[in-house]
Amino acid sequence: MENKDITKSIILSLSLLLGLFLLGFFIFQGLKTFSDKDRVVTVKGLAEMDMKATSATIALNFSFSGDDLQNMIKQTENKKNAIFDYLTTIGYNKNDITISNLDVTDRQKYYETRMQDGKQVQVKIDRYTVGQSLTVKSNDVENLENKATQINLDLVTKDLTSNIKTIYSFPELNSIKPQLIAESTKNARIAGQQFADDSQAKLGKIKTASQGQITISENRYTDGSGKQKNSYIQKARVVSEIVFFLE
């Protein structure tokens, strides 16, 4: 009988000790969590990526102005045909050339009032302006600028002067967004780890994270003369801000 009572007392004592130990452990963990909740580090991770254009177009715009609408339309038609023929002779496929509809502006007047020498005078203006554009598709994005320059020179010598502009098409942001975010997060963790090492702490889990907006800008690469080159490359950039716990 006495042995049973002793055994019960021992078990009860051990249970009490275990309970007190567990209670103390959880209290310690709670206090530690409470004390560590404000021990955080905020870091930023930068990620950049060059995007090369997938295709491009050369846009050629020209216009005529005057008072005889039919004559303006005829001049525009002749110039359009001449430019179209020229583009095909230098190797462009007819299917790659797009011709816009005529753009006719009618000011509905032949004179307008302007200030000259402090006086209002009536100045003769052209009533009509007729414009048109041709665009040429190209996958050779790296040499497009040189081709556009040569086309411009050729058209000037042929008295077919036009306003020429190159337009590039780039990949959709959604195609590179996951890679950019992953890279910026990785760089943020590296910065956080360095801070933790310097402060003799351990980098913990992420408390909060915010992904910055992806921005796009042209690369400002220039040649020896200061002229911009490689316009077919744009730089995508994102900065993520992450808050890590420190243990």
GROMACS elastic network, one bead per residue, 0.5 to 0.9 nm:
[ bonds ]
;  ai    aj funct       b0    kb
    1     4     6  0.52474   500
    1     5     6  0.64302   500
    1     6     6  0.87753   500
    2     5     6  0.50698   500
    2     6     6  0.61923   500
    2     7     6  0.86298   500
    3     6     6  0.50533   500
    3     7     6  0.61416   500
    3     8     6  0.85712   500
    4     7     6  0.50592   500
    4     8     6  0.61209   500
    4     9     6  0.85244   500
    5     8     6  0.50849   500
    5     9     6  0.61160   500
    5    10     6  0.86213   500
    6     9     6  0.50064   500
    6    10     6  0.61577   500
    6    11     6  0.86333   500
    7    10     6  0.50715   500
    7    11     6  0.61499   500
    7    12     6  0.84312   500
    8    11     6  0.51277   500
    8    12     6  0.59552   500
    8    13     6  0.84506   500
    9    12     6  0.50118   500
    9    13     6  0.60041   500
    9    14     6  0.85167   500
   10    13     6  0.50578   500
   10    14     6  0.60906   500
   10    15     6  0.84841   500
   11    14     6  0.51015   500
   11    15     6  0.60126   500
   11    16     6  0.84464   500
   12    15     6  0.51023   500
   12    16     6  0.60761   500
   12    17     6  0.85708   500
   13    16     6  0.50160   500
   13    17     6  0.60909   500
   13    18     6  0.85198   500
   14    18     6  0.60097   500
   14    19     6  0.83882   500
   15    18     6  0.50436   500
   15    19     6  0.59619   500
   15    20     6  0.84701   500
   16    19     6  0.50346   500
   16    20     6  0.60858   500
   16    21     6  0.84899   500
   17    20     6  0.50706   500
   17    21     6  0.60385   500
   17    22     6  0.85912   500
   18    22     6  0.61046   500
   18    23     6  0.84141   500
   19    22     6  0.51674   500
   19    23     6  0.59991   500
   19    24     6  0.84712   500
   20    24     6  0.60074   500
   20    25     6  0.84670   500
   21    24     6  0.51078   500
   21    25     6  0.60752   500
   21    26     6  0.86606   500
   22    26     6  0.61467   500
   22    27     6  0.84277   500
   23    26     6  0.53103   500
   23    27     6  0.60707   500
   23    28     6  0.84871   500
   24    27     6  0.50174   500
   24    28     6  0.59804   500
   24    29     6  0.85300   500
   25    28     6  0.50262   500
   25    29     6  0.61432   500
   25    30     6  0.85142   500
   26    30     6  0.59683   500
   26    31     6  0.84507   500
   27    30     6  0.50245   500
   27    31     6  0.60784   500
   27    32     6  0.84130   500
   28    31     6  0.51250   500
   28    32     6  0.59524   500
   28    33     6  0.84467   500
   29    33     6  0.59614   500
   29    34     6  0.83669   500
   30    33     6  0.50666   500
   30    34     6  0.60028   500
   30    35     6  0.84540   500
   31    35     6  0.59448   500
   31    36     6  0.83673   500
   32    35     6  0.50418   500
   32    36     6  0.58841   500
   32    37     6  0.83939   500
   33    36     6  0.50446   500
   33    37     6  0.58799   500
   34    37     6  0.54180   500
   34    38     6  0.80135   500
   35    38     6  0.68787   500
   35    39     6  0.77416   500
   36    39     6  0.50585   500
   36    40     6  0.80728   500
   36   245     6  0.77940   500
   36   246     6  0.72603   500
   36   247     6  0.67714   500
   37    40     6  0.73706   500
   37   245     6  0.73000   500
   37   246     6  0.85214   500
   38   245     6  0.79226   500
   38   246     6  0.86322   500
   39   244     6  0.86446   500
   39   245     6  0.60538   500
   39   246     6  0.53682   500
   39   247     6  0.74132   500
   40   203     6  0.88842   500
   40   204     6  0.86984   500
   40   207     6  0.81645   500
   40   243     6  0.65064   500
   40   244     6  0.54462   500
   40   246     6  0.51944   500
   40   247     6  0.86028   500
   41   192     6  0.68331   500
   41   195     6  0.78485   500
   41   196     6  0.82751   500
   41   203     6  0.88172   500
   41   242     6  0.83085   500
   41   243     6  0.56216   500
   41   244     6  0.53832   500
   41   245     6  0.65587   500
   41   246     6  0.69253   500
   42   188     6  0.89315   500
   42   192     6  0.75250   500
   42   241     6  0.70167   500
   42   242     6  0.57790   500
   42   244     6  0.64647   500
   43   188     6  0.57769   500
   43   189     6  0.78454   500
   43   191     6  0.64905   500
   43   192     6  0.60560   500
   43   240     6  0.84059   500
   43   241     6  0.58374   500
   43   242     6  0.55785   500
   43   243     6  0.64448   500
   43   244     6  0.80592   500
   44   184     6  0.79148   500
   44   185     6  0.82631   500
   44   187     6  0.77679   500
   44   188     6  0.51457   500
   44   189     6  0.86103   500
   44   191     6  0.76245   500
   44   192     6  0.86332   500
   44   239     6  0.64797   500
   44   240     6  0.55260   500
   44   242     6  0.62422   500
   44   243     6  0.87872   500
   45   183     6  0.78932   500
   45   185     6  0.58447   500
   45   186     6  0.71919   500
   45   189     6  0.76386   500
   45   190     6  0.84819   500
   45   191     6  0.76082   500
   45   238     6  0.82612   500
   45   239     6  0.55269   500
   45   240     6  0.51921   500
   45   241     6  0.64826   500
   45   242     6  0.79053   500
   46   180     6  0.88039   500
   46   183     6  0.76688   500
   46   185     6  0.81095   500
   46   187     6  0.65557   500
   46   188     6  0.74133   500
   46   237     6  0.74501   500
   46   238     6  0.60220   500
   46   240     6  0.66489   500
   47   180     6  0.58051   500
   47   181     6  0.74422   500
   47   182     6  0.85941   500
   47   183     6  0.56943   500
   47   185     6  0.85231   500
   47   187     6  0.76659   500
   47   236     6  0.82957   500
   47   237     6  0.58362   500
   47   238     6  0.55328   500
   47   239     6  0.64888   500
   47   240     6  0.84855   500
   48   180     6  0.70256   500
   48   183     6  0.85164   500
   48   184     6  0.84094   500
   48   235     6  0.67030   500
   48   236     6  0.56123   500
   48   238     6  0.66350   500
   48   239     6  0.88783   500
   49   176     6  0.86097   500
   49   180     6  0.74482   500
   49   234     6  0.83472   500
   49   235     6  0.56099   500
   49   236     6  0.52022   500
   49   237     6  0.65706   500
   50   219     6  0.83453   500
   50   233     6  0.63697   500
   50   234     6  0.56852   500
   50   236     6  0.62668   500
   50   237     6  0.88773   500
   51    54     6  0.89689   500
   51   170     6  0.69420   500
   51   171     6  0.72718   500
   51   232     6  0.82805   500
   51   233     6  0.54860   500
   51   234     6  0.51414   500
   51   235     6  0.59643   500
   51   236     6  0.69705   500
   52   141     6  0.85924   500
   52   169     6  0.88423   500
   52   170     6  0.65771   500
   52   171     6  0.78603   500
   52   232     6  0.58750   500
   52   234     6  0.65656   500
   52   235     6  0.88271   500
   53    56     6  0.71870   500
   53   139     6  0.88568   500
   53   141     6  0.67316   500
   53   142     6  0.88646   500
   53   168     6  0.59305   500
   53   169     6  0.53665   500
   53   171     6  0.69295   500
   53   231     6  0.88949   500
   53   232     6  0.52728   500
   53   233     6  0.62138   500
   53   234     6  0.79002   500
   54   139     6  0.68705   500
   54   140     6  0.88737   500
   54   141     6  0.74056   500
   54   168     6  0.77089   500
   54   169     6  0.59095   500
   54   170     6  0.56301   500
   54   171     6  0.67124   500
   54   232     6  0.86808   500
   55   137     6  0.74966   500
   55   138     6  0.60473   500
   55   140     6  0.72617   500
   55   141     6  0.61481   500
   55   167     6  0.87928   500
   55   168     6  0.61001   500
   55   169     6  0.53283   500
   55   170     6  0.73375   500
   55   232     6  0.89154   500
   56   136     6  0.83269   500
   56   137     6  0.59681   500
   56   138     6  0.53642   500
   56   139     6  0.62742   500
   56   140     6  0.77641   500
   56   141     6  0.60722   500
   56   144     6  0.77609   500
   56   166     6  0.71189   500
   56   167     6  0.55449   500
   56   169     6  0.56685   500
   56   170     6  0.87879   500
   56   232     6  0.83807   500
   57   135     6  0.61781   500
   57   136     6  0.51766   500
   57   138     6  0.58238   500
   57   139     6  0.85391   500
   57   141     6  0.88070   500
   57   144     6  0.83429   500
   57   165     6  0.83899   500
   57   166     6  0.58706   500
   57   167     6  0.52634   500
   57   168     6  0.65010   500
   57   169     6  0.83681   500
   58   134     6  0.81679   500
   58   135     6  0.54263   500
   58   136     6  0.51033   500
   58   137     6  0.67340   500
   58   138     6  0.79353   500
   58   144     6  0.79313   500
   58   145     6  0.89418   500
   58   148     6  0.67786   500
   58   164     6  0.68783   500
   58   165     6  0.58470   500
   58   167     6  0.63782   500
   58   168     6  0.89094   500
   59   133     6  0.68758   500
   59   134     6  0.58802   500
   59   136     6  0.66073   500
   59   163     6  0.79387   500
   59   164     6  0.55890   500
   59   165     6  0.52142   500
   59   166     6  0.62300   500
   59   167     6  0.74379   500
   60   132     6  0.84636   500
   60   133     6  0.53924   500
   60   134     6  0.51933   500
   60   135     6  0.61731   500
   60   136     6  0.84649   500
   60   162     6  0.59084   500
   60   163     6  0.55849   500
   60   165     6  0.67335   500
   61   131     6  0.73218   500
   61   132     6  0.59501   500
   61   134     6  0.66468   500
   61   135     6  0.87047   500
   61   162     6  0.55309   500
   61   163     6  0.50119   500
   61   164     6  0.65064   500
   61   165     6  0.85804   500
   62    76     6  0.81813   500
   62    79     6  0.86808   500
   62    80     6  0.88290   500
   62   130     6  0.86307   500
   62   131     6  0.56956   500
   62   132     6  0.58545   500
   62   133     6  0.64538   500
   62   160     6  0.87428   500
   62   161     6  0.75724   500
   62   162     6  0.50302   500
   62   163     6  0.62085   500
   63    72     6  0.86954   500
   63    76     6  0.69997   500
   63   103     6  0.88084   500
   63   129     6  0.67644   500
   63   130     6  0.54123   500
   63   132     6  0.63446   500
   63   133     6  0.87080   500
   63   162     6  0.83595   500
   64    72     6  0.60130   500
   64    73     6  0.83822   500
   64    75     6  0.74439   500
   64    76     6  0.69107   500
   64   128     6  0.82377   500
   64   129     6  0.56662   500
   64   130     6  0.53436   500
   64   131     6  0.64107   500
   65    68     6  0.86161   500
   65    69     6  0.85193   500
   65    72     6  0.66192   500
   65   126     6  0.60339   500
   65   127     6  0.74889   500
   65   128     6  0.54660   500
   65   130     6  0.62265   500
   65   131     6  0.86122   500
   66    69     6  0.71385   500
   66    71     6  0.83929   500
   66    72     6  0.68042   500
   66   125     6  0.81956   500
   66   127     6  0.60786   500
   66   128     6  0.54111   500
   66   129     6  0.66281   500
   66   130     6  0.87435   500
   67    71     6  0.85885   500
   67    72     6  0.81954   500
   67   110     6  0.79067   500
   67   125     6  0.86941   500
   67   126     6  0.55468   500
   67   127     6  0.51923   500
   67   128     6  0.57280   500
   67   129     6  0.86166   500
   68    71     6  0.53788   500
   68    72     6  0.63256   500
   68    73     6  0.88455   500
   68   127     6  0.83905   500
   68   128     6  0.75034   500
   69    72     6  0.50397   500
   69    73     6  0.62446   500
   69    74     6  0.86547   500
   69   104     6  0.88984   500
   69   127     6  0.86400   500
   69   128     6  0.63543   500
   69   129     6  0.82293   500
   69   130     6  0.80329   500
   70    73     6  0.51076   500
   70    74     6  0.62249   500
   70    75     6  0.86806   500
   71    74     6  0.50432   500
   71    75     6  0.61705   500
   71    76     6  0.85565   500
   72    75     6  0.51568   500
   72    76     6  0.61407   500
   72    77     6  0.86014   500
   72   128     6  0.79537   500
   72   129     6  0.76107   500
   72   130     6  0.62569   500
   73    76     6  0.50915   500
   73    77     6  0.61334   500
   73    78     6  0.86778   500
   73   102     6  0.82737   500
   73   104     6  0.88740   500
   73   130     6  0.66459   500
   73   131     6  0.87525   500
   74    77     6  0.50831   500
   74    78     6  0.62257   500
   74    79     6  0.86701   500
   75    78     6  0.52165   500
   75    79     6  0.62252   500
   75    80     6  0.85529   500
   76    79     6  0.52292   500
   76    80     6  0.60435   500
   76    81     6  0.86354   500
   76   102     6  0.84729   500
   76   130     6  0.71535   500
   76   131     6  0.70749   500
   76   132     6  0.72097   500
   77    80     6  0.51358   500
   77    81     6  0.62456   500
   77    82     6  0.86412   500
   77   132     6  0.88687   500
   78    81     6  0.52928   500
   78    82     6  0.62209   500
   78    83     6  0.87418   500
   79    82     6  0.50471   500
   79    83     6  0.61513   500
   79    84     6  0.84756   500
   79   160     6  0.67316   500
   80    83     6  0.52860   500
   80    84     6  0.60749   500
   80    85     6  0.86229   500
   80    99     6  0.83629   500
   80   132     6  0.76617   500
   80   133     6  0.80638   500
   80   134     6  0.78801   500
   81    84     6  0.50249   500
   81    85     6  0.61083   500
   81    86     6  0.85536   500
   82    85     6  0.52274   500
   82    86     6  0.62218   500
   82    87     6  0.87627   500
   82   160     6  0.78837   500
   83    86     6  0.50219   500
   83    87     6  0.62148   500
   83    88     6  0.87481   500
   83   134     6  0.84865   500
   83   155     6  0.77005   500
   83   160     6  0.71478   500
   84    87     6  0.52433   500
   84    88     6  0.64456   500
   84    89     6  0.88386   500
   84    94     6  0.83228   500
   84    97     6  0.78211   500
   84    99     6  0.88191   500
   84   134     6  0.79952   500
   85    88     6  0.52669   500
   85    89     6  0.63500   500
   86    89     6  0.51540   500
   86    90     6  0.66009   500
   86   155     6  0.85156   500
   87    90     6  0.54351   500
   87    91     6  0.67957   500
   87    92     6  0.57390   500
   87    93     6  0.82643   500
   87    94     6  0.85112   500
   87    97     6  0.83445   500
   87   136     6  0.85866   500
   87   151     6  0.84310   500
   88    91     6  0.53681   500
   88    93     6  0.61600   500
   88    94     6  0.65711   500
   88    97     6  0.88346   500
   89    92     6  0.72463   500
   92    95     6  0.84392   500
   92    96     6  0.67989   500
   92    97     6  0.75714   500
   92   136     6  0.77924   500
   92   137     6  0.86897   500
   92   138     6  0.88207   500
   93    96     6  0.53099   500
   93    97     6  0.69578   500
   93   136     6  0.89607   500
   94    97     6  0.53869   500
   94    98     6  0.83148   500
   95    98     6  0.75304   500
   96   135     6  0.80754   500
   96   136     6  0.56588   500
   96   137     6  0.53363   500
   96   138     6  0.78374   500
   97   134     6  0.67227   500
   97   135     6  0.56902   500
   97   137     6  0.67398   500
   98   133     6  0.83625   500
   98   134     6  0.55578   500
   98   135     6  0.51965   500
   98   136     6  0.65283   500
   98   137     6  0.84081   500
   99   132     6  0.77266   500
   99   133     6  0.61175   500
   99   135     6  0.66934   500
  100   103     6  0.84646   500
  100   132     6  0.61425   500
  100   133     6  0.55143   500
  100   134     6  0.63050   500
  100   135     6  0.83249   500
  101   131     6  0.87734   500
  101   132     6  0.65930   500
  101   133     6  0.79597   500
  102   130     6  0.67692   500
  102   131     6  0.59462   500
  102   132     6  0.52461   500
  102   133     6  0.82555   500
  103   129     6  0.79827   500
  103   130     6  0.56131   500
  103   131     6  0.50103   500
  103   132     6  0.61183   500
  104   128     6  0.70230   500
  104   129     6  0.57891   500
  104   131     6  0.65270   500
  104   132     6  0.89622   500
  105   108     6  0.89982   500
  105   127     6  0.80797   500
  105   128     6  0.55929   500
  105   129     6  0.50778   500
  105   130     6  0.64193   500
  105   131     6  0.85394   500
  106   109     6  0.80928   500
  106   127     6  0.58864   500
  106   129     6  0.68289   500
  106   130     6  0.88970   500
  107   110     6  0.78167   500
  107   126     6  0.81039   500
  107   127     6  0.52128   500
  107   128     6  0.64367   500
  107   129     6  0.85022   500
  108   127     6  0.61082   500
  108   128     6  0.80681   500
  109   112     6  0.75851   500
  109   125     6  0.78664   500
  109   126     6  0.80949   500
  109   127     6  0.56910   500
  110   123     6  0.83408   500
  110   124     6  0.58083   500
  110   125     6  0.52160   500
  110   126     6  0.60452   500
  110   127     6  0.53514   500
  111   122     6  0.59538   500
  111   123     6  0.52668   500
  111   125     6  0.53783   500
  111   126     6  0.81438   500
  111   127     6  0.84105   500
  112   121     6  0.81327   500
  112   122     6  0.55165   500
  112   123     6  0.54393   500
  112   124     6  0.67485   500
  112   125     6  0.69658   500
  113   120     6  0.61649   500
  113   121     6  0.55042   500
  113   123     6  0.61953   500
  114   119     6  0.80043   500
  114   120     6  0.54561   500
  114   121     6  0.55057   500
  114   122     6  0.64394   500
  114   123     6  0.67040   500
  115   118     6  0.59392   500
  115   119     6  0.52945   500
  115   121     6  0.62375   500
  115   122     6  0.88465   500
  116   119     6  0.52497   500
  116   120     6  0.62961   500
  116   121     6  0.66625   500
  117   120     6  0.83885   500
  126   129     6  0.74555   500
  138   141     6  0.68342   500
  138   144     6  0.76440   500
  139   142     6  0.86426   500
  139   144     6  0.86214   500
  140   143     6  0.58963   500
  140   144     6  0.62099   500
  141   144     6  0.51145   500
  141   145     6  0.79865   500
  141   168     6  0.77748   500
  141   232     6  0.62906   500
  142   145     6  0.75007   500
  142   146     6  0.87020   500
  142   230     6  0.73103   500
  142   231     6  0.86817   500
  142   232     6  0.67353   500
  143   146     6  0.55079   500
  143   147     6  0.63342   500
  143   148     6  0.87567   500
  144   147     6  0.50358   500
  144   148     6  0.60514   500
  144   149     6  0.85842   500
  144   166     6  0.75630   500
  144   232     6  0.87005   500
  145   148     6  0.51057   500
  145   149     6  0.62317   500
  145   150     6  0.87115   500
  145   166     6  0.70910   500
  145   229     6  0.85587   500
  145   230     6  0.86878   500
  145   231     6  0.82874   500
  146   149     6  0.51079   500
  146   150     6  0.62706   500
  146   151     6  0.86309   500
  147   150     6  0.51182   500
  147   151     6  0.61073   500
  147   152     6  0.85665   500
  148   151     6  0.50400   500
  148   152     6  0.61401   500
  148   153     6  0.87163   500
  148   164     6  0.72020   500
  148   165     6  0.77266   500
  148   166     6  0.72863   500
  149   152     6  0.51436   500
  149   153     6  0.63769   500
  149   154     6  0.87337   500
  149   164     6  0.85597   500
  150   153     6  0.51436   500
  150   154     6  0.61634   500
  150   155     6  0.86206   500
  151   154     6  0.51030   500
  151   155     6  0.61068   500
  151   156     6  0.85827   500
  151   164     6  0.86309   500
  152   155     6  0.52534   500
  152   156     6  0.62531   500
  152   157     6  0.88217   500
  152   160     6  0.89257   500
  152   161     6  0.72106   500
  152   162     6  0.72826   500
  152   163     6  0.82439   500
  152   164     6  0.68939   500
  153   156     6  0.51922   500
  153   157     6  0.64149   500
  153   158     6  0.87616   500
  153   161     6  0.84940   500
  154   157     6  0.52710   500
  154   158     6  0.63235   500
  154   159     6  0.87752   500
  154   160     6  0.83699   500
  154   161     6  0.87386   500
  155   159     6  0.61484   500
  155   161     6  0.53314   500
  155   162     6  0.72969   500
  156   159     6  0.50834   500
  156   160     6  0.55987   500
  156   162     6  0.78707   500
  157   160     6  0.74638   500
  157   161     6  0.81164   500
  158   161     6  0.77568   500
  167   232     6  0.88036   500
  168   231     6  0.82608   500
  168   232     6  0.63633   500
  169   232     6  0.85010   500
  170   173     6  0.86872   500
  170   232     6  0.84172   500
  170   233     6  0.84984   500
  170   234     6  0.81276   500
  171   174     6  0.84321   500
  171   175     6  0.70008   500
  171   176     6  0.81162   500
  172   175     6  0.56643   500
  172   176     6  0.74800   500
  172   177     6  0.89846   500
  173   176     6  0.54932   500
  173   177     6  0.57981   500
  173   214     6  0.82961   500
  173   236     6  0.84896   500
  174   177     6  0.50530   500
  174   178     6  0.75111   500
  175   178     6  0.74123   500
  175   179     6  0.84205   500
  176   179     6  0.55112   500
  176   180     6  0.62786   500
  176   181     6  0.88040   500
  176   236     6  0.88280   500
  177   180     6  0.51634   500
  177   181     6  0.61689   500
  177   182     6  0.85808   500
  177   214     6  0.80556   500
  178   181     6  0.52578   500
  178   182     6  0.61050   500
  178   183     6  0.85871   500
  179   182     6  0.51596   500
  179   183     6  0.61375   500
  179   184     6  0.86259   500
  180   183     6  0.51626   500
  180   184     6  0.61426   500
  180   185     6  0.85800   500
  180   214     6  0.87098   500
  180   236     6  0.84073   500
  180   237     6  0.77399   500
  180   238     6  0.68879   500
  181   184     6  0.51331   500
  181   185     6  0.60689   500
  181   186     6  0.84902   500
  181   211     6  0.74413   500
  181   238     6  0.73846   500
  181   239     6  0.83889   500
  181   240     6  0.74502   500
  182   185     6  0.51981   500
  182   186     6  0.61317   500
  182   187     6  0.86864   500
  183   186     6  0.50538   500
  183   187     6  0.62129   500
  183   188     6  0.85985   500
  184   187     6  0.51289   500
  184   188     6  0.61422   500
  184   189     6  0.86960   500
  184   211     6  0.88137   500
  184   238     6  0.70953   500
  184   239     6  0.63842   500
  184   240     6  0.59190   500
  184   241     6  0.88205   500
  185   188     6  0.50279   500
  185   189     6  0.62581   500
  185   190     6  0.87059   500
  185   211     6  0.89087   500
  185   239     6  0.88120   500
  185   240     6  0.65594   500
  185   241     6  0.82855   500
  185   242     6  0.77170   500
  186   189     6  0.52005   500
  186   190     6  0.63618   500
  186   191     6  0.88289   500
  187   190     6  0.50424   500
  187   191     6  0.63400   500
  187   192     6  0.86354   500
  188   191     6  0.51400   500
  188   192     6  0.61545   500
  188   193     6  0.85752   500
  188   240     6  0.73881   500
  188   241     6  0.73923   500
  188   242     6  0.67796   500
  189   193     6  0.59524   500
  189   194     6  0.84991   500
  189   203     6  0.86703   500
  189   242     6  0.81728   500
  189   244     6  0.84079   500
  190   193     6  0.51033   500
  190   194     6  0.62498   500
  190   195     6  0.87254   500
  191   194     6  0.51747   500
  191   195     6  0.63676   500
  191   196     6  0.87224   500
  192   195     6  0.51034   500
  192   196     6  0.61611   500
  192   197     6  0.86198   500
  192   203     6  0.69591   500
  192   242     6  0.88095   500
  192   243     6  0.86418   500
  192   244     6  0.72194   500
  193   197     6  0.60864   500
  193   198     6  0.85467   500
  193   202     6  0.77651   500
  193   203     6  0.59221   500
  194   197     6  0.51247   500
  194   198     6  0.61855   500
  194   199     6  0.86692   500
  195   198     6  0.51193   500
  195   199     6  0.62428   500
  195   200     6  0.85351   500
  195   201     6  0.84059   500
  195   203     6  0.85733   500
  196   199     6  0.51606   500
  196   200     6  0.59539   500
  196   202     6  0.56562   500
  196   203     6  0.57183   500
  196   246     6  0.70082   500
  196   247     6  0.87641   500
  197   201     6  0.59962   500
  197   202     6  0.71126   500
  197   203     6  0.82811   500
  198   201     6  0.77049   500
  199   202     6  0.87126   500
  201   246     6  0.62542   500
  201   247     6  0.57910   500
  202   245     6  0.85352   500
  202   246     6  0.56700   500
  203   244     6  0.67820   500
  203   245     6  0.63324   500
  203   247     6  0.62802   500
  204   207     6  0.87324   500
  204   244     6  0.59957   500
  204   246     6  0.52511   500
  204   247     6  0.60265   500
  205   243     6  0.87513   500
  205   244     6  0.57487   500
  205   245     6  0.56657   500
  205   246     6  0.81289   500
  206   209     6  0.71567   500
  206   242     6  0.69943   500
  206   243     6  0.59172   500
  206   245     6  0.63323   500
  207   242     6  0.76438   500
  207   243     6  0.53756   500
  207   244     6  0.54092   500
  207   245     6  0.62544   500
  208   241     6  0.84156   500
  208   242     6  0.59102   500
  208   243     6  0.51859   500
  208   244     6  0.73471   500
  209   240     6  0.73151   500
  209   241     6  0.57736   500
  209   243     6  0.61529   500
  209   244     6  0.87466   500
  210   239     6  0.89384   500
  210   240     6  0.58050   500
  210   241     6  0.52526   500
  210   242     6  0.63396   500
  210   243     6  0.89170   500
  211   214     6  0.87221   500
  211   238     6  0.77121   500
  211   239     6  0.67065   500
  211   241     6  0.64273   500
  211   242     6  0.84109   500
  212   215     6  0.89478   500
  212   238     6  0.58006   500
  212   239     6  0.50977   500
  212   240     6  0.51837   500
  212   241     6  0.73842   500
  213   237     6  0.83627   500
  213   238     6  0.61048   500
  213   239     6  0.74325   500
  213   240     6  0.86066   500
  214   236     6  0.65948   500
  214   237     6  0.55446   500
  214   239     6  0.78033   500
  215   235     6  0.81388   500
  215   236     6  0.57290   500
  215   237     6  0.52815   500
  215   238     6  0.64878   500
  216   234     6  0.66492   500
  216   235     6  0.56668   500
  216   237     6  0.64631   500
  217   220     6  0.87609   500
  217   234     6  0.56827   500
  217   235     6  0.53882   500
  217   236     6  0.67772   500
  217   237     6  0.83211   500
  218   221     6  0.87985   500
  218   230     6  0.89164   500
  218   231     6  0.67663   500
  218   232     6  0.84087   500
  218   233     6  0.66473   500
  218   235     6  0.60574   500
  218   236     6  0.89317   500
  219   222     6  0.89917   500
  219   228     6  0.86478   500
  219   229     6  0.84645   500
  219   230     6  0.74073   500
  219   231     6  0.69983   500
  219   232     6  0.88130   500
  219   233     6  0.63365   500
  219   234     6  0.55013   500
  219   235     6  0.61215   500
  220   228     6  0.63217   500
  220   229     6  0.75578   500
  220   230     6  0.82793   500
  220   231     6  0.82379   500
  221   226     6  0.87642   500
  221   227     6  0.83798   500
  221   228     6  0.57353   500
  221   229     6  0.57075   500
  221   230     6  0.66916   500
  221   231     6  0.83548   500
  222   225     6  0.75390   500
  222   226     6  0.52205   500
  222   227     6  0.52080   500
  222   229     6  0.53338   500
  222   230     6  0.81352   500
  223   226     6  0.53746   500
  223   227     6  0.56346   500
  223   228     6  0.65003   500
  223   229     6  0.65556   500
  224   227     6  0.74282   500
  225   228     6  0.88163   500
  228   231     6  0.73081   500
  229   232     6  0.83811   500
  230   233     6  0.57990   500
  230   234     6  0.87735   500
  231   234     6  0.72985   500
